[in-house]
Amino acid sequence: MNRTEFILTTTIILFVAFVMGWFAHWLVHRFTRVNQKDVGELDRMSQELHEAEETRDQAITYLQQREAELSNQLIQTEAELNAAMEGLRDARLEAEEMRTYIERMNISET
């Protein structure tokens, strides 16, 4: 094999490799191409996802506000309960003192 035949053989092999690579690229591009319909569907889905995320964020904000309100109500109710229990304790103590006083007065009268 002389120099000219070697160059010609190498050129043909490289050209065939180039054509096969180009064909493989075209084939892959052909099968992986995204249709315009699919792009529209993806846009619609992304818009719906965005709206769902906004709704979720609003719901979380509402729940946090509601939780804060309920916590404040609970604290206030507990404070009122403690005050009522303290008042009841004082009333019971006073009633016991009155009973004791009345019993002493009844004993001293007899």
HELIX and SHEET records of a PDB file:
HELIX    1   1 ARG A    3  THR A   32  1                                  30    
HELIX    2   2 GLN A   36  GLU A  109  1                                  74    
END                                                                             
